[in-house]
Amino acid sequence: MAIKMNNKAVMFLSIVLMLSLLLSISMADTRLLGEDIKAKTPSCDAVLGVQTGDTCFEFAQYGNMTARAFSALNPNLNCNDLFV
């Protein structure tokens, strides 16, 4: 028993199958690479005061993070002009 389909139905099903395949591949890549999808909330256990000559890079190193991660956690901080 053959089912007759028009071109629009075939195109729609093809697109749905293609999107399903891409979604499956994307999910598999994420699991294989070990990327954590859940956002991690950093915790602070110390408050540091800025002294003359300190840099954002030094504070990032102290917190064991990259300069980019430090800047993302401190968006209102101007690393070119730290307030002492």
C-alpha positions as CSV (number, residue, x, y, z in Angstrom):
1,M,0.0,0.0,0.0
2,A,1.8,3.1,-1.2
3,I,1.1,6.5,0.2
4,K,0.9,9.4,-2.2
5,M,2.5,12.7,-1.0
6,N,2.7,16.0,-2.7
7,N,5.9,18.0,-3.0
8,K,5.1,20.2,-0.1
9,A,4.6,17.3,2.3
10,V,7.9,15.7,1.1
11,M,9.8,18.9,1.5
12,F,8.3,19.4,5.0
13,L,9.2,15.9,6.1
14,S,12.7,16.3,4.7
15,I,13.3,19.5,6.6
16,V,12.0,18.0,9.9
17,L,14.3,15.0,9.4
18,M,17.3,17.2,8.7
19,L,16.7,19.4,11.7
20,S,16.3,16.3,13.9
21,L,19.6,15.0,12.6
22,L,21.3,18.3,13.3
23,L,19.9,18.5,16.8
24,S,21.0,14.9,17.5
25,I,24.5,15.6,16.3
26,S,24.7,18.8,18.3
27,M,23.7,17.1,21.5
28,A,26.1,14.2,20.9
29,D,29.0,16.7,20.3
30,T,28.2,18.5,23.6
31,R,28.3,15.2,25.5
32,L,31.4,13.9,23.8
33,L,33.4,17.1,24.4
34,G,32.3,17.2,28.1
35,E,30.9,20.7,28.0
36,D,28.8,21.6,30.9
37,I,25.6,23.1,29.7
38,K,24.5,24.3,33.2
39,A,25.9,27.7,34.2
40,K,28.3,27.5,37.1
41,T,28.0,30.2,39.7
42,P,31.4,31.2,41.1
43,S,31.8,31.5,44.8
44,C,33.8,34.2,46.6
45,D,35.5,33.4,49.8
46,A,37.6,36.5,50.1
47,V,37.4,40.3,49.5
48,L,40.6,41.8,48.1
49,G,41.5,45.5,48.2
50,V,43.2,47.2,45.4
51,Q,46.7,48.6,46.0
52,T,48.7,50.9,43.7
53,G,50.2,48.9,40.9
54,D,47.7,46.0,41.1
55,T,46.2,44.8,37.8
56,C,43.1,42.9,36.9
57,F,45.3,40.1,35.5
58,E,46.9,39.6,39.0
59,F,43.4,39.4,40.6
60,A,42.3,36.9,37.9
61,Q,45.4,34.8,38.6
62,Y,44.7,34.9,42.3
63,G,41.2,33.6,41.6
64,N,42.6,30.9,39.3
65,M,40.7,32.2,36.2
66,T,41.3,33.8,32.9
67,A,41.3,37.6,32.5
68,R,38.2,37.2,30.3
69,A,36.3,35.3,33.0
70,F,37.4,37.9,35.6
71,S,36.1,40.7,33.4
72,A,32.8,38.9,32.8
73,L,32.3,38.6,36.6
74,N,33.2,42.3,37.1
75,P,31.5,44.1,34.1
76,N,31.6,47.5,35.8
77,L,35.3,47.4,36.6
78,N,37.6,49.4,34.4
79,C,40.8,47.4,34.4
80,N,42.7,50.3,32.8
81,D,41.9,52.6,35.7
82,L,41.6,50.7,39.0
83,F,40.3,52.8,41.9
84,V,42.7,52.7,44.9
